[in-house]
Amino acid sequence: MKDDNGFSIHSDARKLSPCKMSNEECPDEPSFWPSEFEDKPLASLILEKTSDLVAITTFSLSPRYVYLSPSHKRIVGYDPSDLLNKSPFDLIHPDDIPKLSPLLEKYVTLLSQAKDPPSDLKLFSERMLYRIMDKSGNWRSLEATGDLLADDLILFISRDVTERVKAENDLLESRMALQTKVEERTRELTSANEALRESERKYRNILETIEDGYYEVDLTGNMTFFNE
C-alpha cells in the first residue's frame, strides 16, 4: 500500500494482541486494538502519530527528499508535499552545514568504495544536532540519526529538541555569567587587599620616621607594635 505522499509502506497490519505480536498461533480472543484503527496498517499509523520526524532522502552529496512523515506538518509546519524533491540543506542553518557536509561526504565515499556494502550500514553512529527553519521562520533544533535504507536512500529519524537545547544554553549562559561575576569580585577583593597592604606600609613608614614614641596594644594589654 501507499501513504498519502505516494511512498510505498509495507506492513502485515496484524492486530496487536499479546500472542499476535509473536509468531504463535492465537486462539480467538478479544483484541485491544481500537476499532477505528482496525483497517489501518500499523506502519502507516505509526508514521502518522509519531512525535519524531521521519524522512527519506537520496543518498548523494546533493540529497533530495523522497518521503516525509505527516509529523512534519505538526512539528515544523511543512506539509510533506512542500518539501518533496527539495534539498534538506535548503532548511538547515548555514552555520550547521559545514559540520554535516563532511559527514555525508565520508559515507558517500565509503559506500562507493565498498564492493558489497552491508545492508545494515549505520551512517551516523553519533547523533547529529543541527537547526532547521520551520515554516514560521523560526530555527528549531533537531537531533537525528541516519540509516542506509537502500544503496541510494537514507532513512532519517529526527526529534525536535529545541526546548532542551534552549534550557541547556540558558544554563550555560547562567554559569558563565556567574563565573564572570566571581572573577570580577575576586579581582575587586585582590585590588582592595593590595590597596590595604600599601596603605598599611605607608602608615608603618610614617610611624617609623616620627620622633615621638608610638605603640599599640591589644585588648588584653599586650603590646603589638611600637616605633623605634
C-alpha positions in Angstrom: 0.0 0.0 0.0 1.0 3.7 -0.3 0.6 6.5 2.1 -0.7 10.0 1.4 2.6 11.0 -0.1 2.6 8.1 -2.6 5.5 6.3 -0.9 5.2 2.6 -0.5 4.8 1.3 3.0 4.7 -2.4 3.9 3.0 -3.8 6.9 1.3 -7.0 7.9 -1.4 -4.9 9.7 -2.0 -7.6 12.3 -4.0 -6.7 15.4 -1.9 -6.1 18.5 -2.8 -8.8 21.0 -0.2 -10.5 23.2 0.3 -13.6 21.0 -0.2 -11.9 17.7 2.9 -9.8 18.4 4.8 -13.1 18.3 4.8 -16.0 15.8 2.5 -18.1 17.9 -0.9 -19.3 16.8 -3.6 -17.4 18.5 -6.9 -18.7 19.7 -9.9 -16.5 19.1 -9.7 -13.7 21.7 -10.8 -10.1 22.0 -8.3 -7.5 20.6 -7.3 -4.4 22.5 -6.7 -2.7 19.1 -9.1 0.3 18.8 -11.9 -0.4 16.4 -11.3 2.8 14.5 -7.9 1.5 13.6 -9.0 -2.0 12.5 -8.3 -1.4 8.8 -5.3 0.9 9.2 -1.8 -0.6 8.5 0.4 -0.5 11.6 3.3 1.2 9.8 1.1 3.9 8.4 -0.5 4.5 11.8 3.0 4.8 13.5 4.2 7.3 10.9 1.0 9.4 11.3 1.1 9.5 15.1 4.8 9.5 16.0 6.3 12.6 17.6 9.5 12.0 15.6 10.2 13.4 12.1 10.8 10.5 9.7 12.3 11.4 6.3 13.9 9.6 3.4 16.4 11.3 1.2 18.5 10.3 -1.8 22.0 9.1 -0.7 24.2 11.6 -2.5 26.2 14.8 -1.9 23.1 16.7 -3.2 20.4 14.8 -1.3 16.7 15.3 -2.1 13.6 14.4 0.0 11.6 11.5 -1.4 9.4 10.9 1.7 8.4 12.9 4.8 6.1 11.7 7.5 2.9 13.7 8.3 4.5 14.7 11.7 6.5 17.4 9.7 3.2 19.4 9.4 2.6 19.2 13.1 6.1 19.9 14.3 7.7 22.2 11.8 4.7 23.4 9.9 5.6 22.0 6.4 3.2 19.8 4.5 5.2 16.8 3.3 4.4 17.8 -0.3 6.0 21.2 0.3 9.4 19.5 0.7 9.4 16.6 -1.8 12.3 16.7 -4.2 13.9 19.6 -2.2 17.3 19.5 -0.5 17.5 19.3 3.3 20.3 21.8 3.1 17.7 24.4 2.0 16.3 24.3 5.5 19.5 23.7 7.6 21.1 26.7 9.3 24.1 27.9 7.3 26.4 27.6 10.4 25.5 23.9 10.8 26.0 22.8 7.1 29.9 22.8 7.4 29.8 20.1 10.1 27.2 17.9 8.3 28.5 18.0 4.7 31.9 16.3 5.5 30.0 13.6 7.4 27.7 12.9 4.4 30.7 13.0 2.0 32.5 10.5 4.2 29.7 7.9 4.0 29.0 8.5 0.3 32.7 7.8 -0.4 32.7 4.8 1.9 29.7 3.3 0.2 31.0 4.0 -3.3 34.3 2.2 -2.5 32.6 -0.8 -0.9 32.1 -3.8 -3.2 29.4 -5.3 -1.1 28.1 -2.6 1.2 26.4 -4.0 4.3 22.6 -3.7 4.3 22.7 -2.5 7.9 25.3 0.2 7.4 24.9 2.6 10.2 25.6 6.0 8.7 25.7 8.2 11.8 26.5 6.3 14.9 26.9 9.6 16.7 23.8 11.8 17.0 23.6 14.8 14.7 22.4 18.0 16.2 21.5 20.8 13.9 19.0 23.6 13.3 16.3 23.8 10.6 14.0 26.7 9.8 10.3 25.9 10.3 7.6 27.3 8.2 7.1 30.3 10.5 10.7 31.3 10.0 11.9 30.1 13.4 15.0 28.0 14.0 14.3 24.6 15.6 17.0 22.2 16.9 16.8 18.6 15.7 18.7 15.6 16.9 18.8 12.9 14.2 20.3 9.6 13.3 20.6 8.1 9.8 20.5 4.6 8.4 21.0 3.2 4.9 17.6 2.2 3.6 18.9 1.2 0.1 22.0 1.8 -1.9 20.6 5.2 -2.9 18.3 6.1 0.0 18.8 7.2 3.6 16.3 7.0 6.4 16.5 9.9 8.9 14.7 9.8 12.2 14.8 13.2 14.0 13.5 14.6 17.2 12.7 18.2 18.0 14.9 19.1 20.9 14.5 22.9 20.7 13.3 23.3 24.3 16.1 21.1 25.6 18.8 22.9 23.7 17.4 26.3 24.9 17.4 25.1 28.5 21.0 23.9 28.1 22.1 27.2 26.6 20.3 29.2 29.3 22.0 27.1 32.0 25.4 27.6 30.3 24.8 31.3 30.0 23.9 31.5 33.7 27.0 29.6 34.6 29.2 31.8 32.5 27.5 34.9 34.0 28.1 33.6 37.5 31.7 32.8 36.7 32.2 36.3 35.3 30.8 37.8 38.5 33.0 35.6 40.7 36.1 36.6 38.6 35.1 40.3 38.8 34.6 40.1 42.6 37.9 38.2 43.0 39.7 41.0 41.1 38.0 43.6 43.3 39.0 41.8 46.5 42.5 41.3 45.3 42.8 45.0 44.4 41.3 46.0 47.7 43.8 43.8 49.6 46.7 45.3 47.7 45.5 48.8 48.4 45.1 47.9 52.1 48.6 46.5 52.2 50.0 49.6 50.5 48.2 51.8 52.9 49.5 49.8 55.9 53.0 50.0 54.5 52.8 53.8 54.2 51.3 54.0 57.7 54.2 52.0 59.1 56.7 54.1 57.3 55.3 57.3 58.9 55.3 55.8 62.3 58.9 54.6 61.9 60.0 58.1 60.9 58.3 60.3 63.5 60.3 61.4 66.5 57.6 60.8 69.1 57.2 57.4 70.7 54.2 55.4 69.5 53.0 52.0 70.4 49.9 49.8 70.0 48.3 47.3 72.4 45.6 44.7 72.1 42.5 44.3 74.3 44.4 42.3 76.8 47.1 44.9 77.2 49.8 43.2 75.2 52.0 45.5 73.1 51.6 44.6 69.4 53.6 47.4 67.8 56.0 50.3 68.8 58.2 52.5 66.8 61.9 52.9 67.3 
